[in-house]
Amino acid sequence: METLHQLMQQSAGIGAGVTLGGLIGFSIVKKRGNAKALIAESVFITSALAGFLAMAVHMLVTYLGVGQ
């Protein structure tokens, strides 16, 4: 359980960064009228999911030690 907490702390910045970037990028996409690319036509849900997936992938790569 301690390993999971450590992995989450190491990956939280990546998840937050992708979420903020997604909010900006997906907002532009929605303003241009292409809301079909969004999940449930929601900028927040789509960017939150992208941030979560980025965090999960980083946790997995860190746990497996890929690149070390």
Secondary structure as the mmCIF struct_conf table of DSSP 4:
data_model
#
loop_
_struct_conf.conf_type_id
_struct_conf.id
_struct_conf.beg_label_comp_id
_struct_conf.beg_label_asym_id
_struct_conf.beg_label_seq_id
_struct_conf.end_label_comp_id
_struct_conf.end_label_asym_id
_struct_conf.end_label_seq_id
HELX_RH_AL_P HELX_RH_AL_P1 GLU A 2 LYS A 31
TURN_TY1_P TURN_TY1_P1 ARG A 32 GLY A 33
HELX_RH_3T_P HELX_RH_3T_P1 ALA A 35 ALA A 37
BEND BEND1 LEU A 38 LEU A 38
HELX_RH_3T_P HELX_RH_3T_P2 ILE A 39 GLU A 41
HELX_RH_AL_P HELX_RH_AL_P2 VAL A 43 LEU A 64
TURN_TY1_P TURN_TY1_P2 GLY A 65 GLY A 67
#
